[in-house]
């Protein structure tokens, strides 16, 4: 017996939605008829995003969000539920990438990556998991990276956080038979992540690394693909790279 794709409208929460992958995912999913609730720190960008989605007939709302705060994440989910009802999908997309050699000893930047890239994902899971378990269904989509598949110089801590995202995701998948869990591992994507690199060596290396890059819409389509699968189909991991990229 074959299954059909799941085209029903869903309530989808997206973190880090003010730019890059998160913004593209919000636009695409809203265009597909989903109810999008967007979160990020830059609310001016979120407001513009939501206005543009609504102007095209989509359904979207937003709230300021700091993923490093468990309380703020809980409030983000509560607000989404008050607007749209139960959460069907969360896309834990927020991330930072201030690369540097370990010898640079940029402890503040290491801690920031741990807080956003790991704790942010855990806070998102913790905020939606009880409700999804109660309703008997749901989907957690976590954005990792090809940096979660292999390590490169200047990226040790960043890669460690993205390995952690994959480990957390697979652990959650194994612990539940009700919730679908998907990890998206993007290759090089056009984004603002590299703008946070303060180390000269890492910044120069990233300029070479990013010569061939995907548009964020490519990752948005991967997210949409995972969502639209039938409820009994869990797309556990997707790796999306530029065809011409050696990485």
N, C-alpha and C positions, 0 to 999 in steps of 0.2 A: 504494500500500500504506500502511495506517495503522499507527502505532506505538502501543503500550500503555504506560501509566504504569508506572514502576519502583517496585514495592512491596516489594522485598526489603529485609531488615534490613541496615543499614549501621552501621559504626563512625564516629561523628561527634564531632569535637573542637570544643569551644566555648570561646572566651576571653571574659573579662568576664561570666562566667556567674552571678555572685552576686546580680545584680539586673537589672531592666529587660528589655531585649530578650534578652539572653543567658539569663537565668533562664527567661523565657517559652518561648524556643526549646528549652531543655533539657527542660522539662516536656512540650511538645507532641511533640517528636521521640521522646522515650521512650515516650509514650502511643501513638505510631504503630508502636512495635516496634523502633526503632533503639537501638543501644548508645551511650550518651552518656558522654563523658569531659569533665568540666567543670573549667575552670581560672579562678582569680581570686586576688586577694590575701586576701580576707576568707574564710578557710577555715571559720569558724563558720557562715556563711551557706551555703557549699557543702555542708557536712555536713548541715545541715537539709534542703537541697534534695534531696540524694541519698537521704536517709532517706525523704522523702515520696514520691519517685519509686518507690523500691523497695517501699514500703508499698502502692502501687497496682499492683504487678506489673511495673514497668518495670525496665530494666537501666541502671544508672548508677554511675559512680565519679568521684572528683575528686582534684585535686592542687593545692597552692598554686602560683601562677604570677605572675611579674612579666614581662610581655611586653616590657619594655624591655631585658631581658637575653637575648641570643641563646643563652647557655648554658642558662638556665632553660627557654627554649622548647624547646630540643633535648631536655632531660630530660623535659619535659612529654609530648612526643611519644613518647619511648622508653618512659615509664611506661604510656602508653595502649596501645602495641603489646604490652607485656608482659602486659597485662590482657586485651585484646580482639583482638590480632593486627593485621594491616595496617590503616592508616587509609584510609577511603574518602572522608571529607569533613572539611575544617576550616572552621569559621566564625570568621573574624577579626573579632570584635565589640568587643573592648575599646577604649574611647575616653574622652577627657576634653574638657571644653568650658569652660574658664575665660575667658570673653569679656571684652574690654576694648578701648577705643580704642587705636590705635597710640601716640597721644600719652601714654598712661599709662606706656609703657616698662616693661611687666611682662615683662622678658626671661626670668625663671625660668618663668613660666607659658607663654610662647611655646615655650620649649625642652621643657617637659613635654608640650605638645601634639604637638610634632614627634616626641618620643621614643615616646609611646604610640600616637598615631594613624598615624604613618608607619612608624617603625622597628618598632613592634609588629607591623604587617601584614607587613613584609618578613621579620621573624624567623619569623613563622608560615609564610610561604611557603617560606623556606629550610629549615625543619625537616621539612616534608612532601614537598617537591618531588622529592628523589632517590628516595624510596620509591615515590611515585606513578608516576614515570617507569619504574622497574624493573617494577612490577606491570602497567603499561600502562593504568591508569585511575585516576581520582580526581576530586575536585571541590574547588575553592577558592572559598569564598563570603566576600567582603569587604564589611563594612558601611560605606558612605560616608554620604551625607546629601544633602538638598536644598541644603545649604550647599556641596556639591561641584558644584552646577549653576549657582549664582549667588551673588554676594557681597553682604553687607549690612553696614552700619556696626557697629562693635565686634567683627565676626566675621572680619576679614581673615585672621588667622593660622589660625583654626579652619577657615575655608573653604579656605585654601590646603592644609591637610593633607588635607581631604576630596577636593579636586581631585586631589591626589597619589594617593590611594587608587584613584580611577577610572583615572588614567593607568597606574599600576602594573598594575592588573587587566587593562586592555586590552592592555598590552604582553605580559603573560603569556599571555593568550588567543591572541595572534597567534604566539607562539613555540612553541606546543605543539599537536599534533593528538591528544593522548591525554587531556588533562586538561580538564575543564569548568571555566569561570571565570565566576562570577556576582558582580555588584555590586548590593547592595541600597541604595537611597537613601531612607531614611525622611524624612517630613515631621516635623511636631511630634508627639512621642511623650511620654507620661507617663514620667518617669524622674528619676533623681537627678543628672543631668548639670548642671542649672542650679544645684545647691547648691554647686558649686565656683567660682561667679562671685564674685570679690572686689571688682570695680569697681562702684560704685553706679550709674553711668549704664547700664552693660550689664545689671545686675541688674533695674533698673526696666523697661528695654526688653524683657527676656525675660519678665517677668510679663505684659505685654500680648501678646507673641508666643505665649505658651503657653495663652491662654484657651481655645483650641480644640485639643484634642490627642487622638491615638489611644492606645488601650491597647497595651502592648507585644505582646500576642498577635497584633495585626494584622500586625506585622512577622515574628513567628514563623511565621505562616501563609504569608507570602511566601517565607521561607527553606525551609519544607517543600515548597512548590510547586516551587521550583527543584530540590530534591533528588529529588523523585519523578518528574521527567521521564525519558523513556527515555535510555539512555546516548548515543544519537546526537543528542540535543537539548540544546543549551546555551542556557539562559536567561541572556543576557549582562548585562542590566540591568533592574532593576525599581524604579520610583519609586512610593512608597506615601504618599499624603497623606490627611488628613482631608477629607471631602467639603466641609465648610463652611469650610475654611481658605482665605484668599486668597493664602497664601504658596506 
